Amino acid sequence: MRQLPLHVSPDRPNEYCPRCGQQNHELNLSAGHVLEETLEGLFHFDGKVFRTAKLLLFKPGELTKRFLEGKRMPYVPPIRLYVFLSFVFFFLLSLSMGPVSKEPTRKLLEKKGVQEVADSVRANAPESTRFQVYEADSSDSPLTSALNLNFSQAELLYISKDPSPARIDSAIRSRGAEPTTMRRLALRQTVRSLNASPDEITNKWIRMLPTVMFVLMPLFALLLKWLYRRQHQYYLAHLIFSIHFHSFVFVLFIVNLLLGYLHISDWFEPVLFFLPAVYFYLALRNNFGQPPLKTLAKVLLMMVAYGLVLGISMIASALISVFTL
């Protein structure tokens, strides 16, 4: 007869399965026991959320500091926190973008003219996400002007009705330029965007933004590591700081969108400009402990550098969304 290990009772099964590691539970449980376990898990999770929110919102940098000290169990993990807040923000943003039109853009231009379409886009976009739209008398396209191919609105509408390779090449040669691969692609995608609806273009761009922001977070951490390179901290420390800072910014924009639904967001919009910088300053002071003036200089430098990268990324993502229609 095979002997059982000394720590295992002959009338009690092993606590964990030796093959898969799953914990052995009694399946014949009362409803009260199931309710007790459910409430315990629920309030334990809520406790994590409340503790995390308190530090994230009211003690800049403290959540990162405690995570790096190894105090991780009482708080929501950084990646999970970021994913949840970014999901809520982009979901609300997609809801706040009112429909413009499902008709092809070229038909709207033919019916209304460029300026009326631009006014419609501005009117349906939330104030915090409005962007510059070309005026009615503009003949430039972001894709073609960079390659010195300046077509009028009427010419682009004419090409969009039949964007065959021969017509594309002929249009490029009419500007005294050689039809290279880049010029063909730029003009083809420009007229293709005219055949897409404003809703399609806007929705495609919004779907790209979560990926863009997720890619920018490590870049933000890399810039931060360069600023504090003399402290010889691991990149992971700066990455955790970046995740918590972006999570805080997402909270601000979520609040702004919610206030926008109530039509009382005007007073909150100036907060979006200065509060992230103040929070960033206090978080840096809490985590790195450098003198106030030195920290302030790094905040200004970081905001300028990251603002430039963010602006370029937004323009690039808009162009990519048009290029991939």
C-alpha positions as CSV (number, residue, x, y, z in Angstrom):
1,M,0.0,0.0,0.0
2,R,1.3,3.4,-1.0
3,Q,2.1,5.7,1.9
4,L,0.7,9.2,2.0
5,P,3.0,12.1,2.8
6,L,3.1,13.0,6.5
7,H,1.4,16.4,5.9
8,V,-1.6,14.8,4.1
9,S,-4.5,13.3,6.1
10,P,-5.8,10.0,4.7
11,D,-9.4,11.2,4.9
12,R,-8.7,14.6,3.4
13,P,-7.7,15.3,-0.2
14,N,-4.7,17.4,-1.2
15,E,-5.4,21.1,-1.0
16,Y,-4.1,21.6,-4.5
17,C,-4.1,19.3,-7.6
18,P,-0.6,17.9,-8.2
19,R,-1.1,18.1,-12.0
20,C,-2.7,21.5,-12.7
21,G,-2.3,23.4,-9.4
22,Q,-6.0,24.2,-9.0
23,Q,-7.2,24.5,-5.4
24,N,-9.6,21.8,-4.3
25,H,-12.9,23.3,-3.1
26,E,-15.9,21.7,-1.6
27,L,-18.6,21.8,-4.3
28,N,-21.5,21.1,-2.0
29,L,-21.8,24.6,-0.7
30,S,-24.7,26.5,0.8
31,A,-26.2,29.6,-0.8
32,G,-25.0,31.6,2.3
33,H,-21.4,30.5,1.8
34,V,-21.5,31.4,-1.9
35,L,-23.0,34.9,-1.0
36,E,-20.3,35.4,1.6
37,E,-17.5,34.6,-0.8
38,T,-19.0,36.9,-3.4
39,L,-19.4,39.8,-1.1
40,E,-15.8,39.3,0.2
41,G,-14.4,39.4,-3.3
42,L,-16.5,42.4,-4.3
43,F,-15.6,44.5,-1.3
44,H,-12.0,43.5,-1.4
45,F,-11.9,44.7,-5.0
46,D,-13.8,47.9,-4.2
47,G,-11.3,48.5,-1.4
48,K,-8.5,48.3,-3.9
49,V,-10.3,50.7,-6.2
50,F,-10.9,53.3,-3.4
51,R,-7.4,53.1,-2.1
52,T,-5.9,53.5,-5.6
53,A,-8.2,56.4,-6.5
54,K,-7.4,58.2,-3.3
55,L,-3.7,58.1,-4.0
56,L,-3.9,58.7,-7.7
57,L,-6.1,61.7,-7.4
58,F,-5.0,63.4,-4.2
59,K,-1.4,62.3,-3.6
60,P,0.6,62.8,-6.9
61,G,3.3,60.3,-7.3
62,E,2.5,58.4,-4.1
63,L,1.0,55.4,-5.9
64,T,4.1,55.0,-8.0
65,K,6.3,55.3,-4.9
66,R,4.4,52.6,-3.1
67,F,4.5,50.3,-6.1
68,L,8.2,50.6,-6.4
69,E,8.6,50.0,-2.6
70,G,6.8,46.6,-3.1
71,K,3.5,47.6,-1.6
72,R,1.4,46.3,-4.6
73,M,-1.3,44.1,-3.2
74,P,-3.6,46.8,-1.7
75,Y,-3.8,48.7,-5.1
76,V,-5.1,48.1,-8.6
77,P,-2.2,47.0,-10.9
78,P,-0.9,49.9,-13.1
79,I,-1.7,48.3,-16.5
80,R,-5.2,47.3,-15.4
81,L,-5.8,50.8,-14.1
82,Y,-4.7,52.4,-17.4
83,V,-6.6,50.0,-19.6
84,F,-9.8,50.5,-17.7
85,L,-9.6,54.3,-17.7
86,S,-8.5,54.6,-21.3
87,F,-11.4,52.3,-22.3
88,V,-13.9,54.5,-20.4
89,F,-12.4,57.7,-21.9
90,F,-12.4,56.5,-25.6
91,F,-15.9,55.0,-25.2
92,L,-17.3,58.3,-23.9
93,L,-15.3,60.2,-26.6
94,S,-16.9,58.0,-29.4
95,L,-20.3,58.7,-27.9
96,S,-19.7,62.4,-27.8
97,M,-18.8,62.6,-31.4
98,G,-22.2,63.3,-33.0
99,P,-22.9,62.0,-36.5
100,V,-22.0,64.4,-39.3
101,S,-23.0,62.5,-42.4
102,K,-22.8,59.0,-43.9
103,E,-22.8,60.4,-47.5
104,P,-19.4,60.5,-49.3
105,T,-17.5,63.7,-48.6
106,R,-17.4,64.7,-52.3
107,K,-21.3,64.6,-52.5
108,L,-21.5,66.9,-49.4
109,L,-19.0,69.3,-51.0
110,E,-20.9,69.4,-54.2
111,K,-24.2,70.0,-52.3
112,K,-23.1,72.3,-49.5
113,G,-19.6,73.6,-50.2
114,V,-16.6,73.1,-48.0
115,Q,-17.4,75.7,-45.4
116,E,-20.8,74.3,-44.5
117,V,-19.3,70.8,-44.1
118,A,-16.6,72.3,-41.9
119,D,-19.2,74.1,-39.8
120,S,-21.1,70.8,-39.4
121,V,-18.1,69.0,-38.2
122,R,-17.3,71.8,-35.7
123,A,-20.9,71.9,-34.4
124,N,-21.0,68.1,-33.8
125,A,-17.6,67.7,-32.2
126,P,-17.2,68.2,-28.4
127,E,-15.4,71.4,-27.5
128,S,-12.4,69.6,-26.0
129,T,-11.8,67.6,-29.2
130,R,-12.4,70.2,-31.9
131,F,-9.7,70.6,-34.6
132,Q,-8.8,73.0,-37.3
133,V,-10.7,72.5,-40.6
134,Y,-9.6,74.1,-43.9
135,E,-11.5,77.1,-45.1
136,A,-13.7,77.1,-48.1
137,D,-11.3,78.9,-50.4
138,S,-8.4,76.6,-49.5
139,S,-7.1,74.4,-52.3
140,D,-4.5,72.5,-50.2
141,S,-4.7,68.9,-49.1
142,P,-2.5,67.7,-46.2
143,L,-1.4,64.7,-48.3
144,T,-0.8,66.4,-51.6
145,S,0.6,69.8,-50.5
146,A,3.6,68.2,-48.9
147,L,4.6,66.9,-52.3
148,N,3.9,70.2,-54.1
149,L,0.7,69.0,-55.7
150,N,-1.8,71.8,-55.1
151,F,-5.2,70.9,-56.6
152,S,-8.3,73.0,-56.4
153,Q,-11.5,71.6,-54.8
154,A,-13.1,71.2,-58.3
155,E,-10.1,69.3,-59.6
156,L,-10.1,66.8,-56.7
157,L,-13.8,66.3,-57.0
158,Y,-13.4,65.6,-60.7
159,I,-10.6,63.1,-60.1
160,S,-12.5,61.3,-57.3
161,K,-15.3,60.4,-59.7
162,D,-12.9,58.1,-61.7
163,P,-9.5,57.8,-59.9
164,S,-8.0,55.5,-62.5
165,P,-4.2,55.1,-62.6
166,A,-4.1,57.0,-66.0
167,R,-6.1,59.9,-64.6
168,I,-3.9,60.0,-61.5
169,D,-0.7,60.2,-63.5
170,S,-2.2,62.8,-65.9
171,A,-3.2,65.0,-63.0
172,I,0.3,64.8,-61.5
173,R,1.9,65.7,-64.8
174,S,-0.4,68.6,-65.2
175,R,1.4,70.1,-62.2
176,G,4.8,69.7,-63.9
177,A,5.7,66.8,-61.6
178,E,6.8,63.3,-62.2
179,P,4.3,60.6,-61.1
180,T,6.4,58.9,-58.5
181,T,5.1,56.2,-56.2
182,M,4.7,58.6,-53.3
183,R,2.8,61.2,-55.4
184,R,0.5,58.6,-56.8
185,L,-0.2,57.3,-53.3
186,A,-0.8,60.8,-51.9
187,L,-3.2,61.8,-54.6
188,R,-5.0,58.4,-54.7
189,Q,-5.6,58.5,-51.0
190,T,-6.7,62.1,-51.1
191,V,-9.5,61.4,-53.6
192,R,-10.3,58.1,-51.8
193,S,-10.9,60.2,-48.7
194,L,-13.4,62.2,-50.7
195,N,-15.3,59.1,-51.5
196,A,-15.5,58.2,-47.8
197,S,-18.0,59.7,-45.4
198,P,-17.0,62.1,-42.7
199,D,-18.3,59.6,-40.1
200,E,-16.1,56.9,-41.5
201,I,-13.0,59.0,-41.4
202,T,-13.6,60.3,-37.9
203,N,-14.5,56.9,-36.5
204,K,-11.4,55.3,-38.0
205,W,-9.2,58.0,-36.5
206,I,-10.8,57.6,-33.1
207,R,-10.2,53.8,-33.2
208,M,-6.5,54.5,-33.8
209,L,-6.1,56.9,-30.8
210,P,-6.0,54.2,-28.0
211,T,-3.1,52.5,-29.8
212,V,-1.3,55.8,-30.3
213,M,-1.6,56.7,-26.6
214,F,-0.5,53.2,-25.6
215,V,2.6,53.6,-27.7
216,L,3.3,57.1,-26.4
217,M,3.4,56.0,-22.8
218,P,6.8,54.1,-23.1
219,L,8.2,57.1,-25.0
220,F,7.1,59.4,-22.2
221,A,8.9,57.1,-19.8
222,L,12.0,57.2,-22.0
223,L,12.1,61.0,-22.0
224,L,11.7,60.9,-18.2
225,K,14.5,58.5,-17.8
226,W,16.7,60.8,-19.9
227,L,15.8,63.8,-17.7
228,Y,16.7,61.8,-14.5
229,R,19.6,59.7,-16.0
230,R,22.0,60.7,-13.2
231,Q,19.7,59.0,-10.6
232,H,20.4,55.6,-12.4
233,Q,16.9,54.3,-11.9
234,Y,15.6,51.4,-13.9
235,Y,13.4,52.1,-16.9
236,L,10.5,50.2,-15.2
237,A,10.3,52.9,-12.5
238,H,9.8,55.6,-15.1
239,L,7.3,53.5,-17.0
240,I,5.1,52.9,-13.9
241,F,5.3,56.7,-13.3
242,S,4.2,57.3,-16.9
243,I,1.2,54.9,-16.6
244,H,0.0,56.5,-13.4
245,F,0.4,60.0,-14.8
246,H,-1.5,59.2,-18.0
247,S,-4.2,57.5,-15.9
248,F,-4.7,60.7,-14.0
249,V,-5.0,62.7,-17.2
250,F,-7.6,60.2,-18.5
251,V,-9.6,60.8,-15.3
252,L,-9.6,64.6,-16.0
253,F,-10.8,64.1,-19.6
254,I,-13.5,61.6,-18.5
255,V,-14.8,64.3,-16.0
256,N,-14.7,66.9,-18.8
257,L,-16.7,64.6,-21.1
258,L,-19.2,63.9,-18.4
259,L,-19.6,67.6,-17.7
260,G,-20.0,68.2,-21.4
261,Y,-23.1,65.9,-21.4
262,L,-24.6,68.2,-18.8
263,H,-23.5,71.3,-20.8
264,I,-21.4,72.7,-17.8
265,S,-17.9,71.9,-19.0
266,D,-16.9,75.5,-19.9
267,W,-15.5,76.2,-16.4
268,F,-13.6,72.9,-16.4
269,E,-11.7,73.3,-19.7
270,P,-9.1,75.7,-18.3
271,V,-8.3,73.1,-15.6
272,L,-7.3,70.7,-18.4
273,F,-4.4,73.0,-19.3
274,F,-2.8,73.7,-16.0
275,L,-3.8,70.9,-13.6
276,P,-1.8,68.1,-15.4
277,A,1.4,70.3,-15.2
278,V,0.8,71.0,-11.5
279,Y,0.2,67.3,-10.9
280,F,3.3,66.3,-12.9
281,Y,5.4,68.8,-10.8
282,L,4.1,67.4,-7.5
283,A,4.6,63.8,-8.6
284,L,8.2,64.4,-9.7
285,R,8.9,66.1,-6.4
286,N,7.5,63.2,-4.5
287,N,9.3,60.6,-6.5
288,F,12.7,62.1,-7.2
289,G,13.0,64.8,-4.5
290,Q,15.0,67.3,-6.4
291,P,14.9,71.1,-5.6
292,P,11.7,73.0,-6.7
293,L,13.4,75.2,-9.4
294,K,15.2,72.2,-10.9
295,T,12.0,70.2,-10.9
296,L,10.1,73.1,-12.5
297,A,12.6,73.4,-15.3
298,K,12.3,69.7,-16.0
299,V,8.5,69.9,-16.0
300,L,8.6,72.7,-18.6
301,L,11.1,70.8,-20.7
302,M,9.1,67.6,-20.5
303,M,5.9,69.3,-21.4
304,V,7.3,71.0,-24.4
305,A,9.1,67.9,-25.7
306,Y,6.1,65.6,-25.1
307,G,3.6,68.1,-26.4
308,L,5.6,68.3,-29.6
309,V,5.6,64.5,-29.8
310,L,1.9,64.3,-29.0
311,G,1.0,66.8,-31.7
312,I,3.0,65.1,-34.3
313,S,1.5,61.7,-33.3
314,M,-2.0,63.1,-33.6
315,I,-1.3,64.5,-37.1
316,A,0.4,61.2,-38.1
317,S,-2.5,59.1,-36.9
318,A,-5.0,61.3,-38.8
319,L,-2.9,60.9,-42.0
320,I,-2.6,57.1,-41.4
321,S,-6.3,56.8,-40.9
322,V,-6.8,58.5,-44.3
323,F,-4.0,56.5,-46.0
324,T,-5.6,53.2,-44.8
325,L,-9.2,53.9,-45.9
